[in-house]
Amino acid sequence: MKIGSETEYPFSYATERFHNELLTFVEPSINGHPFVGLYIHKTSNRLAVKCPSSIVGEWHHVCYTWRSVDGQAQVYVNPHKDSCDKTVTGFAVGKVVQASGTLSLGQEQSYPGGGLSLDQSFDGEYTDVNVWSEALDVKQIFRVSKCLGCGVDRCCNHKEEELTGDVVD
């Protein structure tokens, strides 16, 4: 993902219950060090990592993971070099991401599939977006970032413009 310098929402999953069932974000800070993170169920569960200002305008491998059962959550930016990362436990423990929602790349949703606003969009670039039905561990994340395979079916086994991975349904 190529990260810009404004508040942006690269990935949004909205349901009837929560318009920010799962939402990733990039936020600038006063001193130029952006925060990269995610929300689960609105903004009441927020995880963010402060990154160096050098990440703005450059390409990075970004990975967000979360496990409901114990609340282990991670945000990684560049897991293979010059990384900024954060791992916590107890994050949104027991929360469940509801099925039958709408996934949006590059736009926060005010309701599933709608209520789109230019000031809540992502002004950056993507390549190789994957959504997994399980939280990858650190070694798997590193291997995916290098396209070495990760031990999960179809990991890095993709073709141009083809959706891959175990898409959550």
C-alpha positions, 0 to 999 in steps of 0.5 A: 500500500502506498500511504498518503499524508491525510486521514484515510480509510484503505479498507472497510467492512460494513454491516447493518449492525455496525457501519465500521464493523472492521475499518482500517485507517491511516492518520497523520499526527502533529509531528508528521509521524502517521498512525496506521491501525484498525477499528473493530465495531465502530471506534470503541475498539481502536489499535494504532501504531505510530510509524516514522514520517518516512513511510508517507508517499512510499510503498509498504507491506501493511498487515492487520490481524485480529483474533476474537477468542483472545483479542490478540491483534497486530498491525505491521508495516514493513514486517521485513525491514524498517518496520513499525508494528504493534501487538496487543492482547485483550483487543475486542475479545469475544467480538464477532464480525458479522456475515453478509456485510459489504467490503469496500476498498478505499472508502469508509462506509456510512452504511453497507455499500453507501453513504460514501464521502470523499473526505473518508476515502483512501488517496493512495494505491494498492497491490495484492490485497488479501483477506484471510479467515484466520490470523496469520502469525509473524512468520506467515506475514513475513513470508506473504510480504516476500511472496514465499507462501505461508502455509495457508491454502493459496497463499501468494498463488495468484494471478494479475487482477484475480482475488485470492485467499480464503475470503471470509464469508 
